[in-house]
């Protein structure tokens, strides 16, 4: 019996995203392949190839993100690029999409460098109104530093997922929810943290040795929630304990 070799999958099945602001009101949105972002050690594909698409100025909003009318063409460019790579049997993986500053960057990790260049160059010559540029960098450094979420942005992703789950369960996002935050670590450090949080308007839920649960009210607004959890998780790393996330009851 003959087995047909499985076609290499350029775009993975599992993706997620995070966003952040920079400069004077500019915003960046990063979507990424969760499998690649979760790897402790990358194997192969040791060249980063970034296909950078410059969006026409009239299609860029004040925060640097593309206006609605630009989205179909950006999707079309990505589809054509992936189809060209598949047709050329180019061994590569799409690791992320970075949208910011009037640009969208497609970040690939590549084995077939020359074949990838040929496909990307062919695309750039056929795109009208959208300038396309190719940049090359050795290794996984760009992906790990610019695409893979830092611990802070993993927290943002968790916050968004919990908020979405609560809303799907019937919560009113504008209602005040009692968010219960969990901390794990040295009981002496947790005791100190408890006092500091109470001073800042938190209420004690439970205190069981190496686990502390404190609550504070908040709407289900991602910016508001993440603004708090990013500070809590960062402060916990400074103290040498763990911030274990939050939960809440459905509020209608």
LINHU-V882709 format. One record per residue. N is the residue number from 1. SS is DSSP state (helix for helix, strand for strand, loop for the rest). OMEGA is omega in radians with two decimals (none if undefined). D_CENTER is the distance of its C-alpha to the mean C-alpha in whole Angstrom. Layout:
BEGIN
n=N ss=SS omega=OMEGA d_center=D_CENTER
n=N ss=SS omega=OMEGA d_center=D_CENTER
END
This chain:
BEGIN
n=1 ss=loop omega=-3.14 d_center=43
n=2 ss=loop omega=3.11 d_center=41
n=3 ss=loop omega=3.10 d_center=37
n=4 ss=loop omega=3.13 d_center=35
n=5 ss=loop omega=-3.13 d_center=32
n=6 ss=loop omega=3.12 d_center=29
n=7 ss=loop omega=-3.13 d_center=27
n=8 ss=loop omega=-3.11 d_center=24
n=9 ss=loop omega=-3.10 d_center=21
n=10 ss=loop omega=-3.13 d_center=19
n=11 ss=loop omega=-3.11 d_center=16
n=12 ss=loop omega=-3.06 d_center=15
n=13 ss=loop omega=-3.02 d_center=15
n=14 ss=loop omega=-3.11 d_center=12
n=15 ss=strand omega=3.05 d_center=9
n=16 ss=strand omega=-3.09 d_center=6
n=17 ss=strand omega=2.98 d_center=3
n=18 ss=strand omega=-3.09 d_center=3
n=19 ss=strand omega=3.06 d_center=6
n=20 ss=strand omega=3.09 d_center=9
n=21 ss=strand omega=3.11 d_center=13
n=22 ss=strand omega=3.12 d_center=15
n=23 ss=loop omega=-3.08 d_center=19
n=24 ss=loop omega=3.08 d_center=21
n=25 ss=loop omega=3.10 d_center=19
n=26 ss=strand omega=-3.11 d_center=17
n=27 ss=strand omega=3.07 d_center=13
n=28 ss=strand omega=3.08 d_center=10
n=29 ss=strand omega=-3.09 d_center=7
n=30 ss=strand omega=2.98 d_center=5
n=31 ss=strand omega=-2.98 d_center=5
n=32 ss=strand omega=3.05 d_center=6
n=33 ss=strand omega=-3.05 d_center=9
n=34 ss=helix omega=3.12 d_center=9
n=35 ss=helix omega=3.13 d_center=12
n=36 ss=helix omega=-3.11 d_center=12
n=37 ss=helix omega=-3.11 d_center=9
n=38 ss=loop omega=-3.12 d_center=12
n=39 ss=loop omega=3.04 d_center=15
n=40 ss=loop omega=3.13 d_center=17
n=41 ss=loop omega=3.11 d_center=19
n=42 ss=loop omega=3.10 d_center=18
n=43 ss=loop omega=3.11 d_center=22
n=44 ss=loop omega=3.12 d_center=23
n=45 ss=loop omega=-2.94 d_center=21
n=46 ss=loop omega=3.02 d_center=22
n=47 ss=strand omega=3.07 d_center=21
n=48 ss=strand omega=3.08 d_center=18
n=49 ss=strand omega=-3.11 d_center=19
n=50 ss=strand omega=3.06 d_center=17
n=51 ss=strand omega=-3.03 d_center=19
n=52 ss=strand omega=-3.14 d_center=18
n=53 ss=strand omega=3.12 d_center=20
n=54 ss=strand omega=-3.08 d_center=21
n=55 ss=loop omega=3.10 d_center=21
n=56 ss=loop omega=-3.04 d_center=25
n=57 ss=helix omega=-3.11 d_center=25
n=58 ss=helix omega=3.14 d_center=27
n=59 ss=helix omega=-3.13 d_center=24
n=60 ss=strand omega=3.12 d_center=21
n=61 ss=loop omega=-3.07 d_center=21
n=62 ss=loop omega=3.14 d_center=22
n=63 ss=loop omega=3.09 d_center=18
n=64 ss=loop omega=3.14 d_center=17
n=65 ss=loop omega=-3.11 d_center=16
n=66 ss=strand omega=3.03 d_center=18
n=67 ss=loop omega=-3.06 d_center=20
n=68 ss=helix omega=-3.06 d_center=21
n=69 ss=helix omega=3.14 d_center=24
n=70 ss=helix omega=-3.01 d_center=21
n=71 ss=helix omega=3.13 d_center=19
n=72 ss=helix omega=-3.12 d_center=21
n=73 ss=helix omega=3.09 d_center=22
n=74 ss=helix omega=3.09 d_center=19
n=75 ss=helix omega=3.14 d_center=19
n=76 ss=helix omega=3.12 d_center=22
n=77 ss=helix omega=3.11 d_center=21
n=78 ss=helix omega=-3.13 d_center=19
n=79 ss=helix omega=3.14 d_center=21
n=80 ss=helix omega=3.13 d_center=24
n=81 ss=helix omega=-3.13 d_center=22
n=82 ss=helix omega=3.12 d_center=21
n=83 ss=helix omega=3.11 d_center=25
n=84 ss=helix omega=3.12 d_center=26
n=85 ss=helix omega=3.12 d_center=24
n=86 ss=helix omega=3.14 d_center=25
n=87 ss=helix omega=3.13 d_center=29
n=88 ss=loop omega=-3.12 d_center=29
n=89 ss=loop omega=-3.13 d_center=28
n=90 ss=loop omega=-3.13 d_center=26
n=91 ss=loop omega=-3.10 d_center=24
n=92 ss=strand omega=3.11 d_center=21
n=93 ss=strand omega=3.02 d_center=17
n=94 ss=strand omega=-3.08 d_center=14
n=95 ss=strand omega=-3.10 d_center=11
n=96 ss=strand omega=3.01 d_center=9
n=97 ss=strand omega=3.14 d_center=10
n=98 ss=strand omega=-3.12 d_center=9
n=99 ss=strand omega=-3.09 d_center=11
n=100 ss=strand omega=2.99 d_center=13
n=101 ss=loop omega=-3.14 d_center=17
n=102 ss=loop omega=-3.12 d_center=19
n=103 ss=strand omega=2.87 d_center=17
n=104 ss=strand omega=3.13 d_center=15
n=105 ss=strand omega=3.00 d_center=14
n=106 ss=strand omega=-3.03 d_center=14
n=107 ss=strand omega=-3.13 d_center=13
n=108 ss=strand omega=2.90 d_center=16
n=109 ss=strand omega=-2.82 d_center=17
n=110 ss=strand omega=2.94 d_center=21
n=111 ss=loop omega=-3.10 d_center=24
n=112 ss=loop omega=-3.00 d_center=27
n=113 ss=helix omega=-3.09 d_center=26
n=114 ss=helix omega=3.13 d_center=29
n=115 ss=helix omega=3.09 d_center=29
n=116 ss=helix omega=3.12 d_center=25
n=117 ss=helix omega=-3.11 d_center=27
n=118 ss=helix omega=-3.12 d_center=29
n=119 ss=helix omega=-3.12 d_center=27
n=120 ss=helix omega=3.12 d_center=25
n=121 ss=helix omega=3.11 d_center=28
n=122 ss=helix omega=3.11 d_center=30
n=123 ss=helix omega=-3.06 d_center=27
n=124 ss=helix omega=-3.12 d_center=27
n=125 ss=helix omega=-3.09 d_center=31
n=126 ss=helix omega=-3.11 d_center=30
n=127 ss=loop omega=3.14 d_center=28
n=128 ss=loop omega=3.05 d_center=29
n=129 ss=loop omega=-3.14 d_center=28
n=130 ss=loop omega=3.11 d_center=25
n=131 ss=strand omega=-3.14 d_center=25
n=132 ss=strand omega=-3.11 d_center=23
n=133 ss=strand omega=3.14 d_center=23
n=134 ss=strand omega=3.08 d_center=23
n=135 ss=strand omega=-3.03 d_center=22
n=136 ss=strand omega=3.13 d_center=22
n=137 ss=strand omega=-3.12 d_center=21
n=138 ss=strand omega=3.01 d_center=22
n=139 ss=loop omega=-3.13 d_center=20
n=140 ss=loop omega=-3.03 d_center=17
n=141 ss=helix omega=-3.11 d_center=17
n=142 ss=helix omega=3.13 d_center=14
n=143 ss=helix omega=-3.08 d_center=12
n=144 ss=helix omega=-3.07 d_center=12
n=145 ss=helix omega=-3.01 d_center=12
n=146 ss=helix omega=-3.07 d_center=10
n=147 ss=helix omega=-3.14 d_center=7
n=148 ss=loop omega=-3.12 d_center=7
n=149 ss=loop omega=2.96 d_center=6
n=150 ss=loop omega=3.08 d_center=9
n=151 ss=helix omega=3.13 d_center=11
n=152 ss=helix omega=-3.09 d_center=10
n=153 ss=helix omega=2.96 d_center=6
n=154 ss=helix omega=3.11 d_center=7
n=155 ss=helix omega=3.09 d_center=10
n=156 ss=helix omega=3.14 d_center=8
n=157 ss=helix omega=3.10 d_center=7
n=158 ss=helix omega=3.11 d_center=11
n=159 ss=helix omega=-3.12 d_center=12
n=160 ss=helix omega=-3.11 d_center=11
n=161 ss=helix omega=3.11 d_center=12
n=162 ss=helix omega=3.11 d_center=15
n=163 ss=helix omega=3.14 d_center=16
n=164 ss=helix omega=3.13 d_center=16
n=165 ss=helix omega=3.13 d_center=18
n=166 ss=helix omega=3.14 d_center=20
n=167 ss=helix omega=3.10 d_center=21
n=168 ss=helix omega=3.12 d_center=21
n=169 ss=loop omega=3.06 d_center=24
n=170 ss=loop omega=-3.14 d_center=26
n=171 ss=loop omega=3.02 d_center=25
n=172 ss=loop omega=-3.07 d_center=25
n=173 ss=loop omega=3.14 d_center=22
n=174 ss=loop omega=3.11 d_center=25
n=175 ss=loop omega=3.09 d_center=27
n=176 ss=loop omega=3.10 d_center=27
n=177 ss=strand omega=3.10 d_center=25
n=178 ss=strand omega=-3.10 d_center=26
n=179 ss=strand omega=-3.13 d_center=23
n=180 ss=strand omega=-3.08 d_center=24
n=181 ss=strand omega=-3.08 d_center=22
n=182 ss=strand omega=3.14 d_center=23
n=183 ss=strand omega=-3.10 d_center=24
n=184 ss=strand omega=3.11 d_center=25
n=185 ss=loop omega=-3.13 d_center=27
n=186 ss=loop omega=-3.12 d_center=31
n=187 ss=helix omega=-3.14 d_center=33
n=188 ss=helix omega=3.12 d_center=34
n=189 ss=helix omega=3.12 d_center=31
n=190 ss=helix omega=3.11 d_center=30
n=191 ss=helix omega=3.09 d_center=33
n=192 ss=helix omega=-3.13 d_center=33
n=193 ss=helix omega=3.14 d_center=29
n=194 ss=helix omega=3.13 d_center=31
n=195 ss=helix omega=-3.14 d_center=33
n=196 ss=helix omega=-3.12 d_center=31
n=197 ss=helix omega=3.09 d_center=29
n=198 ss=helix omega=3.09 d_center=32
n=199 ss=helix omega=-3.11 d_center=33
n=200 ss=loop omega=2.99 d_center=30
n=201 ss=loop omega=3.08 d_center=30
n=202 ss=loop omega=3.05 d_center=29
n=203 ss=strand omega=-3.14 d_center=31
n=204 ss=strand omega=3.04 d_center=32
n=205 ss=strand omega=3.10 d_center=31
n=206 ss=strand omega=-3.14 d_center=32
n=207 ss=strand omega=-3.03 d_center=33
n=208 ss=strand omega=3.07 d_center=34
n=209 ss=loop omega=-3.06 d_center=34
n=210 ss=loop omega=3.14 d_center=31
n=211 ss=strand omega=-3.14 d_center=29
n=212 ss=strand omega=3.09 d_center=28
n=213 ss=strand omega=3.14 d_center=27
n=214 ss=strand omega=-3.09 d_center=27
n=215 ss=strand omega=3.05 d_center=27
n=216 ss=strand omega=-3.10 d_center=26
n=217 ss=strand omega=3.12 d_center=26
n=218 ss=strand omega=2.92 d_center=23
n=219 ss=loop omega=3.11 d_center=22
n=220 ss=loop omega=3.10 d_center=19
n=221 ss=loop omega=-3.03 d_center=18
n=222 ss=helix omega=-3.13 d_center=14
n=223 ss=helix omega=-3.14 d_center=15
n=224 ss=helix omega=-3.12 d_center=18
n=225 ss=helix omega=-3.11 d_center=16
n=226 ss=helix omega=3.07 d_center=13
n=227 ss=helix omega=3.12 d_center=16
n=228 ss=helix omega=-3.05 d_center=18
n=229 ss=helix omega=3.11 d_center=16
n=230 ss=helix omega=3.09 d_center=14
n=231 ss=helix omega=-3.14 d_center=18
n=232 ss=helix omega=-3.11 d_center=19
n=233 ss=helix omega=3.10 d_center=17
n=234 ss=helix omega=3.14 d_center=18
n=235 ss=helix omega=3.10 d_center=22
n=236 ss=helix omega=3.09 d_center=22
n=237 ss=helix omega=3.11 d_center=21
n=238 ss=helix omega=-3.11 d_center=23
n=239 ss=helix omega=-3.11 d_center=26
n=240 ss=loop omega=3.06 d_center=25
n=241 ss=loop omega=-3.08 d_center=24
n=242 ss=strand omega=2.95 d_center=21
n=243 ss=strand omega=-3.00 d_center=19
n=244 ss=strand omega=3.05 d_center=19
n=245 ss=strand omega=-3.07 d_center=17
n=246 ss=strand omega=3.05 d_center=19
n=247 ss=strand omega=-3.13 d_center=21
n=248 ss=loop omega=3.04 d_center=23
n=249 ss=loop omega=3.07 d_center=26
n=250 ss=loop omega=3.10 d_center=26
n=251 ss=loop omega=-3.09 d_center=28
n=252 ss=loop omega=none d_center=29
END
